[in-house]
């Protein structure tokens, strides 16, 4: 059985939030009050995501031997272009 872990991400702010999945540098933008779910699979039972937070972005680091994908409402999302939000976003 494959080890699987789900990590919900919610943007509670009034500005856009960038979510980056590492080590693949996959970018996703969350509008204010929007959410997505990161699902990681593989590796060893007990492995976990590592999370870095900044007021403009969240960096989610998957564990060794895993893959990670982003989902919204059960649908897998395609990564976006590498664009960081500006001060006015």
GROMACS elastic network, one bead per residue, 0.5 to 0.9 nm:
[ bonds ]
;  ai    aj funct       b0    kb
    2    41     6  0.66383   500
    2    42     6  0.57143   500
    2    43     6  0.80276   500
    2    44     6  0.86725   500
    2    45     6  0.87095   500
    3    40     6  0.82544   500
    3    41     6  0.56014   500
    3    42     6  0.51757   500
    3    43     6  0.66373   500
    3    44     6  0.65751   500
    3    45     6  0.57354   500
    3    46     6  0.84415   500
    3    47     6  0.86529   500
    3    66     6  0.89240   500
    4    39     6  0.70394   500
    4    40     6  0.56565   500
    4    42     6  0.65382   500
    4    43     6  0.88094   500
    4    45     6  0.83279   500
    5    38     6  0.82752   500
    5    39     6  0.56991   500
    5    40     6  0.52264   500
    5    41     6  0.64929   500
    5    47     6  0.87660   500
    5    48     6  0.75265   500
    5    49     6  0.85260   500
    6    37     6  0.67201   500
    6    38     6  0.58002   500
    6    40     6  0.64516   500
    6    41     6  0.89406   500
    7    36     6  0.86254   500
    7    37     6  0.56019   500
    7    38     6  0.50139   500
    7    39     6  0.62816   500
    7    40     6  0.82176   500
    7    49     6  0.81865   500
    8    35     6  0.72637   500
    8    36     6  0.60148   500
    8    38     6  0.62119   500
    8    39     6  0.85554   500
    9    19     6  0.86022   500
    9    34     6  0.86469   500
    9    35     6  0.55277   500
    9    36     6  0.54074   500
    9    37     6  0.58634   500
    9    38     6  0.74776   500
    9    58     6  0.89928   500
   10    13     6  0.89438   500
   10    30     6  0.80303   500
   10    32     6  0.87988   500
   10    33     6  0.66680   500
   10    34     6  0.60319   500
   10    36     6  0.66607   500
   10    37     6  0.86047   500
   11    14     6  0.81538   500
   11    15     6  0.83307   500
   11    16     6  0.77392   500
   11    17     6  0.65437   500
   11    30     6  0.64245   500
   11    31     6  0.70985   500
   11    32     6  0.57220   500
   11    34     6  0.55851   500
   11    35     6  0.61005   500
   11    36     6  0.89462   500
   12    15     6  0.87142   500
   12    32     6  0.64315   500
   12    33     6  0.50124   500
   12    34     6  0.76825   500
   12    35     6  0.88318   500
   13    16     6  0.76088   500
   13    17     6  0.80708   500
   13    31     6  0.87092   500
   13    32     6  0.55929   500
   13    33     6  0.65237   500
   14    31     6  0.80834   500
   14    33     6  0.72465   500
   14    89     6  0.89031   500
   15    30     6  0.86691   500
   15    31     6  0.66383   500
   15    32     6  0.52594   500
   15    33     6  0.87101   500
   15    56     6  0.85613   500
   15    85     6  0.89232   500
   15    88     6  0.80751   500
   15    89     6  0.55182   500
   16    29     6  0.66446   500
   16    30     6  0.55984   500
   16    32     6  0.56050   500
   16    33     6  0.89528   500
   16    56     6  0.75873   500
   16    57     6  0.87883   500
   16    85     6  0.67798   500
   16    89     6  0.56993   500
   17    28     6  0.84573   500
   17    29     6  0.57742   500
   17    30     6  0.50798   500
   17    31     6  0.65458   500
   17    32     6  0.75277   500
   17    55     6  0.77678   500
   17    56     6  0.55190   500
   17    57     6  0.53951   500
   17    58     6  0.74970   500
   17    84     6  0.88040   500
   17    85     6  0.71553   500
   17    89     6  0.86132   500
   18    27     6  0.68814   500
   18    28     6  0.58632   500
   18    30     6  0.62283   500
   18    31     6  0.88795   500
   18    56     6  0.63787   500
   18    58     6  0.62684   500
   18    59     6  0.83209   500
   18    83     6  0.84923   500
   18    84     6  0.67256   500
   18    85     6  0.68604   500
   19    26     6  0.81352   500
   19    27     6  0.58311   500
   19    28     6  0.51036   500
   19    29     6  0.61037   500
   19    30     6  0.72995   500
   19    56     6  0.89759   500
   19    57     6  0.56774   500
   19    59     6  0.59177   500
   19    60     6  0.73599   500
   20    23     6  0.89675   500
   20    24     6  0.85363   500
   20    25     6  0.60092   500
   20    26     6  0.54369   500
   20    28     6  0.64235   500
   20    29     6  0.87765   500
   20    57     6  0.74303   500
   20    58     6  0.62490   500
   20    60     6  0.60251   500
   20    61     6  0.83281   500
   21    24     6  0.62539   500
   21    25     6  0.56094   500
   21    26     6  0.50633   500
   21    27     6  0.66550   500
   21    28     6  0.84229   500
   21    38     6  0.85302   500
   21    58     6  0.86407   500
   21    59     6  0.60651   500
   21    61     6  0.60060   500
   21    62     6  0.72641   500
   21    68     6  0.74131   500
   21    69     6  0.79903   500
   21    70     6  0.84211   500
   22    25     6  0.50577   500
   22    26     6  0.68281   500
   22    59     6  0.69646   500
   22    60     6  0.59631   500
   22    62     6  0.62105   500
   22    68     6  0.86489   500
   23    26     6  0.82232   500
   23    60     6  0.86786   500
   23    61     6  0.63538   500
   23    62     6  0.70347   500
   25    79     6  0.89410   500
   25    82     6  0.82290   500
   26    69     6  0.89556   500
   26    78     6  0.86830   500
   26    79     6  0.53255   500
   26    80     6  0.71168   500
   26    81     6  0.83309   500
   26    82     6  0.78768   500
   27    78     6  0.88456   500
   27    79     6  0.53000   500
   27    80     6  0.52556   500
   27    81     6  0.66640   500
   27    82     6  0.61063   500
   27    83     6  0.78931   500
   27    84     6  0.89631   500
   28    70     6  0.81591   500
   28    77     6  0.82508   500
   28    78     6  0.81713   500
   28    79     6  0.58832   500
   28    80     6  0.56990   500
   28    81     6  0.83749   500
   28    82     6  0.87661   500
   29    57     6  0.89974   500
   29    80     6  0.77681   500
   29    84     6  0.89312   500
   29    85     6  0.85476   500
   30    33     6  0.78355   500
   30    34     6  0.56584   500
   30    35     6  0.65877   500
   30    36     6  0.77770   500
   31    34     6  0.53765   500
   31    35     6  0.82078   500
   32    35     6  0.87336   500
   35    72     6  0.71474   500
   36    70     6  0.66867   500
   36    71     6  0.56547   500
   36    73     6  0.76534   500
   37    69     6  0.82780   500
   37    70     6  0.56441   500
   37    71     6  0.50968   500
   37    72     6  0.63269   500
   37    73     6  0.85023   500
   37    74     6  0.85085   500
   38    60     6  0.85940   500
   38    68     6  0.65770   500
   38    69     6  0.56308   500
   38    71     6  0.63173   500
   39    67     6  0.82955   500
   39    68     6  0.54729   500
   39    69     6  0.55059   500
   39    70     6  0.64513   500
   39    71     6  0.76516   500
   40    48     6  0.85891   500
   40    49     6  0.80839   500
   40    62     6  0.69127   500
   40    63     6  0.83761   500
   40    66     6  0.63590   500
   40    67     6  0.55434   500
   40    69     6  0.66053   500
   40    70     6  0.89823   500
   41    65     6  0.85113   500
   41    66     6  0.52775   500
   41    67     6  0.54716   500
   41    68     6  0.64360   500
   41    69     6  0.89273   500
   42    45     6  0.84232   500
   42    47     6  0.89547   500
   42    63     6  0.86443   500
   42    64     6  0.84823   500
   42    65     6  0.59277   500
   42    67     6  0.65970   500
   43    46     6  0.87974   500
   43    47     6  0.68480   500
   43    63     6  0.71992   500
   43    64     6  0.63554   500
   43    66     6  0.52144   500
   43    67     6  0.87660   500
   44    47     6  0.56830   500
   44    64     6  0.87761   500
   44    65     6  0.80465   500
   44    66     6  0.87606   500
   45    48     6  0.86741   500
   47    62     6  0.89703   500
   47    63     6  0.63316   500
   47    64     6  0.83118   500
   48    61     6  0.88654   500
   48    62     6  0.72050   500
   48    63     6  0.60831   500
   49    60     6  0.64659   500
   49    61     6  0.55787   500
   49    62     6  0.50276   500
   49    63     6  0.59276   500
   50    59     6  0.81937   500
   50    60     6  0.59051   500
   50    62     6  0.66787   500
   50    63     6  0.75483   500
   51    58     6  0.70278   500
   51    59     6  0.57528   500
   51    61     6  0.62081   500
   51    62     6  0.89553   500
   52    57     6  0.83645   500
   52    58     6  0.57281   500
   52    59     6  0.50164   500
   52    60     6  0.65954   500
   52    61     6  0.81912   500
   53    56     6  0.81053   500
   53    57     6  0.62328   500
   53    59     6  0.64197   500
   53    60     6  0.87455   500
   54    57     6  0.51996   500
   54    58     6  0.61221   500
   54    59     6  0.84337   500
   55    58     6  0.79478   500
   56    84     6  0.79887   500
   56    85     6  0.67805   500
   56    86     6  0.83862   500
   56    87     6  0.85949   500
   57    84     6  0.80527   500
   57    85     6  0.82673   500
   61    68     6  0.89843   500
   62    65     6  0.85607   500
   62    66     6  0.64831   500
   62    67     6  0.69989   500
   62    68     6  0.64865   500
   63    66     6  0.57979   500
   63    67     6  0.82243   500
   64    67     6  0.86429   500
   69    76     6  0.70114   500
   69    77     6  0.76013   500
   69    78     6  0.88292   500
   70    75     6  0.84243   500
   70    76     6  0.58543   500
   70    77     6  0.55816   500
   70    78     6  0.79147   500
   70    79     6  0.83647   500
   71    74     6  0.56860   500
   71    75     6  0.52037   500
   71    77     6  0.54009   500
   71    78     6  0.89614   500
   72    75     6  0.53527   500
   72    76     6  0.65975   500
   72    77     6  0.68615   500
   73    76     6  0.84988   500
   77    80     6  0.89359   500
   79    82     6  0.88137   500
   80    83     6  0.80691   500
   85    88     6  0.79727   500
   85    89     6  0.58645   500
   86    89     6  0.54463   500
